[in-house]
Amino acid sequence: YKYIYNLFCLRIEAGIKMSNILKWSFKNALVGLGCLFCVVVIACAFLAPVLAHSNFSQAANVLYDFLHKLCKMHGTNIFTILHHPIGICARCIGSYISAAIILYAYLHKFKMDKIIFIIIGTLAFGEIAAEYFNLFVTNDFIRLIDGFFLGAFLGMLFIKILDWLEGKKGW
């Protein structure tokens, strides 16, 4: 009787451990897919002007159409490569680069402190609000730096939402 009971308890413990492994793998797969999406957007942004310059205009137009769905591009904040725009604004390119770095770093056990998370979010949304209320004039460089803050904030927010869905409490 004792032997069967111990065997049953071991199977339950193994089932719980396997369940946690599956949750961990699914969460890392979602983070990996998010990172891959960011890398694809960055690659498309830098490939589209090169294709446009190389007279592959149909392929460049497909990439520009994809990028225009992700960013409401303004004429004043566009970086160019070979005299062709990259297709997304400075803030968005910074956001995608930073989010890709944060998501990739998370897969390698990077953790961000709650205070840093709050400071980064405040800086990102503070600059957007300041630009909206015309408190100061922004340029491409300021938007790029703000994009880095915004991407880091949104990348960590995505990870925290996955933690919450997994049932983790706290930071």
N, C-alpha and C positions, 0 to 999 in steps of 0.2 A: 504494500500500500504506500509506504513512504517513498519507494523508488518511483512509482507512477506519479505521485504528487510532485516530487522534485523534477521529474522529466517534464511534466505539464508546466511548472513554473518556469523552467528554462525556456520552453517554447514561447511562453508569453513574453518573457524578457527579450528573447531574440526577435519576436514580432514587433515589440516596441522599438528596439534598436533599428530594425529594418525600416519601420515607418519613418523614423527620424532621418535615416539615410535617404529615403525617397524624397522627403520634404527638402532636404538639403540639396539634393541633386536637381530637383525641379526648380528651386529658387536660383541656384547657380546657372541653370540653363536659361532662365528668364533674364538674369543679369547679363549673361553672355550674349543673348540675342539683342538686348538693348545696346550693348557695347558694339556689336557687329553692325546694327542699324546706324549708329553714330559714325562709325568708320566708313560705311558705304556713302553716307551723306557727304562726309568730308572728301572722299575720293571723287564723288560726282562733281562737287563744287570746284575741285582743282582740275578735273579732267575736261569739263565742259568748255572752258576757254581754249584749252589746247586743241580740242577737236574743232572748235569754231575757227581757230587760226589756221588749222591744217586742211581747211575746206571740206571737212566732214560735217557739213551744216545740219544734215538730217539727224545724225546721232547727237550732235550738240543740242539741237532743239528738243529732242526727247529728254535729255538730261536737264536742260533749262526748265522744261515743263514740270518735271518731277520736283526740282528745287523751288519753283514758284509756288507749288502747293504747300511747301513747308515754311516759307518765309514771305512776308509781305515786304517786298524789297523797295527801298527808297532810293532815289537817284543820288542823294547826297552821301550815302554811307555804303558805297560799293567798292570793294577791292578789285583790281583788274590784274589779269595775267595776259601778256602779249596783246595789250590794248583791248581785251574783251573782259566783261564783268564775270566774276566767279558765280554769280547766280543767287547768292544769299547775302544778307547784310553782315556787317562786322559783328554785331551782337550775336547773331545766330551761328556764325562760324566759330566764334569763341565758345559759345554754349556747347556746340557739338564736340569740339575738341576737348573741352574740360569734362564733359559728361563721359566721353569715351575713356579718358584717363582715370576718372573716379571709379567707373564701373569695372575697368580692367584691374585697378588697384584693389578693389574689394574682393575680386576673385583670388587675389594673392594675400588675403588676410589684413587688408588695410581697414582701420576703423577711424572714424572721425568723432571727435569730442562734441558734445551737445552745444557747448558755448561757441566753438568755432563754427558749427553749423548755423547757429542763430546769427552770428556776426556776418557770415558770408551771405545769408539770405537777406539780412538788413541792408548790406551794401548793394546787393543786386537790385532789390526792389526799390531801394532809396534813390538810386540813380535813375531808374525808369520813372519814378514819380517826379523827381526833380526835372527831368526832361519834359515830362508831360505838362507840368505847371510853369515851364519856361523859367526856372530859377537860374539856370546857366546854360550856355551853349555847349553842346557836346560835339565831338568830332569822331572820326573813325577809331582813333586810338582809345578814347574813353569808352566807346561802345564795345570795342573788342575786350578791354579789361572787364567791363561790366558783364559781357558774355561769359568770360571765364568764371566769374563769381556765380552767375545764374546757372551755368551748366553744372558746377560743383554742387550747388544747392539742390537742383532738380535731380541730379544723379543720386545724391544721398537720400533725398526724399523718396525716390523710387525704391531704394533698398529698404528704407524704414517702413514703407507701405507693405513691402513683401514680408518683412519681419512681423508686422502687425497681423497680416493675413495668416502667417504661420503660427501665431499665438504667442509670440515673445512679448514680454512686458518690459518696460523700462528702456534705457538707452543702451 
